[in-house]
Amino acid sequence: MNTTAVVIFCGPHYGGKRHFGRVNRAVKVCEQWTDTLVIAGDANGDQDVEAFASFAVESGVENVYMVRNGHNTRGDAQGTARLLASGLKHIQTVLLVTDWYHLPRSLIALRKEIASTCDRHVKVICIPVWEHFFNVIHRLPFELIGCWDYLRGAPQQSRGRPWQKPDEEMAVNQET
């Protein structure tokens, strides 16, 4: 039995369109290392989770698990940790695939949630997606603030409107 799983947290929409960079990379990692993929949460009514899961299955990934209703990185980490604690008890290593700027906060969140939820040690290894480098570099300070919030135990908080998420349009429409 394979003891490794690939995990992705659903990402932003670039130019208003669903971006498959994270799931493309995750499928390639699955081809090399494992047959298990966990796709966690989104702020798009689970439409992204379902689209990415369909893509992964069509690409040949055998075991695809969906963690729904994460809505943010902390929720994605909590849902993933619960799945590792209950349904995927054999997993000992997680290959966390996410955008380069999102890795520090995702890693901190996932490690902390696994430690508080699972009754075993699960190693987390980061695999970055190196796309959209220059048009997202401005996000890095907010990601680092989010890391600091998580490390000091503060609740995850919004730093303004959702960035490159489908619900960004809803937030704009609610203001008018």
ABEGO torsion letter per residue (X at the ends): XBABBBBBBBBBBBGGBBBAAAAAAAAAAAAAABABBBBBEBAAGGAAAAAAAAAAAAAGBABBBBBBGAGBAAAAAAAAAAAAAAABAABABBBBBBBAAAAAAAAAAAAAAAAAABABBBBBBBBBBBBGAAAAAAAAAAAAAAAAAAAAGBBBBBAEBBBGBAAAAAAAAAAX
